[in-house]
């Protein structure tokens, strides 16, 4: 049987909830939030560290009491979600992020040689910190050096700045050294902004661990090889506090920043020679892809708007790292080349559709709070409702009136979302036959509809000529994703009904005369 909800949102046709249920859920949630904030009001943008930490603990206690009283079925948001919303609401539009390193780690930067850094690091440093300061016509850089430092008329260089940091900032008992600041919008992604600052400085590959300088109450986030401790995604969601200058003065009347800032502590580690060699090679490879995107834009082509990089399969047909490695071992750095990776070019419709589909499939974004709560439980009911979302997404994928590229973007996003992570929904549900049917429907759509189309029709071509009968590199990359997804689905067959993802298109036959 199929159990997609009969009513669905007219404004967002991929949702199971109807507009009335969504509106009612939002009202109920807001009423609870208002009640909690009346009992524990936010102390204000310029409140100090102690007051904001005390307020955060108060919110956590009230949220837990609300959830416990409702047997954890209340539409009340999680404490971290509510705290982040409030911090973002009261954050100044522009926030200064102060970036520091431990004094002991500064020596790693000062002792670095050009070979330990990117080839153009000195040029980037000068462009980021000199032109914006010395030329009135130059576009202002978001990255700034330590406010106490005076840039010489001849321009800023890392060598001079490193000498200044060592001679003026390391002479007292302070254990953290401020490298500079980054001017951010409160909705900017903190990870991207920190990487941009360290890239301007020439030390992007030295980042090992990042944390709030003041600490916080919540957990860790892992991004690539960098651990982000206690940080939220958006700049304005992070704990901002009054920002003293070198004389310990706080200007709370500052109209632009409200006298508050986010203070970040970055721990450093000198990269190995292999890491830097790979980083330099990969930077050149990515620069070439960026150039292709720019050229495509100049030609007004609606492809090459986005790309994915996938590791090519090894001799065993496995695109992942060697399974014989210890789980705790870091995978070896992958050097990008046409021999080691696939590049899948994607249409302009893909990025937003990917974000929408992942949010809906994994977290129920946009649905009523009751559906989101079922997804949060992590039990058999979670598996059941996830299969319902799977069916809803399939219906939206095939919906009449959508363009071919929109349908392609949904199909690829759904394939990726449904095979993401542990896939617990696939082996903990009461409807294994329905799940197998969903997977079969998705595979059939790939096989009989999408993969019959040309690269240009799907939006995955890069404009290069492809010999007749051959696959383009971009289509090879797409086939790699589908091949790996089929293996993941079939692994779930051990838990119940066999699941087959038969996506491969059949060979075209010549018609008999």
Secondary structure, DSSP 8 states (H G I E B T S, - for coil): -----S---SSSTT-SS-HHHHHHHHHHHHHHHHHHHHHS----TT--HHHHHHHHHHHHHHHHHHHHHTTT-S----HHHHHHHHHHHHS-SEEEEEEEEEHHHHHHHHT--GGGS-TTHHHHHHHHHTHHHH-TTS---SEEE-TT----TT---HHHHHHHIIIIISSSS-SEEEEEEEEEETTSBHHHHHHHHHHHHT-GGGEEEEEETT--SS-EEEETTEEEET--SBGGGS--EE---TTS---TT-TTTTTEEEEEEEEE----HHHHHHHHHHHHHHHHHHHHHHHHHHTT-SS-SEEEEEE---TTS--S--TTS-TTS--------TTTEEEEEE-TTHHHHHHHHHHHHHH-TTS-HHHHHHHHS-SHHHHHHHHHHHHHHHHHHT-TT--HHHHHHHHHHHHHHHTSTT-HHHHS-S-HHHHHHHHHHHHHHHHHTGGGS-HHHHT---S----TT---HHHHHHHHHHHHHHHHHHHGGGGSS----------------
